[in-house]
Amino acid sequence: MNLISESKKEIFGKYGKSNTDTGSPESQIALFSHRIRHLTEHLKKDKKDFSTQRALLKLVGKRRRLLDYLKKRDIERYRAIIKALDLRK
């Protein structure tokens, strides 16, 4: 899955500070969440695609580390991104 730059800019604009804000934890978490959703849908159809499964697990770990970092640095930003992306039940 290749994200076109317009959809990336849309994600960065919605969750980051601007369309070109690729470095903030919020924008990276949003991008990872979008990719995780896509890979999950793919794995529902193709259960034996183990390389995609490994990539999905790596993305989940990256997102988890970024969320932990944000939780330590600024709890309000952490709560805002969790609510915006609807990550917790």
ABEGO torsion letter per residue (X at the ends): XBBBAAAAAAAAAAABABAABAABAAAAAAAAAAAAAAAAAAAAABAABAAAAAAAAAAAAAAAAAAAAAAAABAAAAAAAAAAAGABX
